[in-house]
């Protein structure tokens, strides 16, 4: 499963950015899903929700779009909203 490495990496990025900004809660994230990840928005949300349990991202709203680049194989964190 490709998402088994992509989702934990995404959670790690979110956690690091929240810590850098002195936040303990992420309320919303915006993600671009690479066309080659093999995931659609619902699939990503399902895995993200499970992986986020117990982290600063637990319960965050997830806004996804699929990349226009047919060769993209990454999940790109576009933005996040933090609670201070």
N, C-alpha and C positions, 0 to 999 in steps of 0.2 A: 504494500500500500504506500503510495507516494505521499499521501497526507500524513502518514505516521512521522515523517520528518518535517514537513512544511508547517504543520499546525504548532508543534512545540517551539519551532523557531519563531513563529509569529507571536506566540505568547511571551517568549523571552524578550523580544523586541518591545512589546507593549509594556511589560513589567519594568524593563530598564528605563524606558521613556517616562513612565509614571514616577519612578524613583528619582530620576534626574530633575523632575519638576515638583517634587515634594508632595505627590499625590498618592493616596492609598486606594483610590477608586476610579476606574475608567467607566464612563457612562455610555460612550458611543465610539465606534470605530468605523472607518471607511476603508475598504479593501478593493484592490483590483486583482482579479483572478486571471492568471495566465491561461491562455487557451490550451496549452499542452499539459496542464496539471491534471486533466481528466476529471475535474470537479466542476459542478455547477454551484450556484449560490446556496441552494438548499442543502446540498451535500456538505459544503464548507461549514455552514452554520451548525449543522448537526455535530460535526466533529469538534468545532470550536467550542460549542456549549459544554460538551463533555470535558474537553481539555482545560477549560477556564475555571472549572470548579475549584474553589479554594485559592484563587489568584485574584489580583486586583481587577481582572477583566470579567470576573463572574457577574453575570446579569447585564453586561453591556449590550446595547443595541448594535447590530451588525448590518452595515450597508455595503452591499457588494455589487460590483460590475465585472463583466468579462472583458478582458483586454482585446483591443482591435488587432493586436500583433499576433498573427497566427503561429509565431515561433516562441512566444513567451511561455516560460515554464515555471514562473515564480508567482508567489503571492506577495503583492506589494501593499504595504501599509501606507495609505495615502494621508490619513489624518486620524486623530483621536481627540475626544473630549474628556477632560479630567475634572474630577470633583476635588476641590481643595478644602 
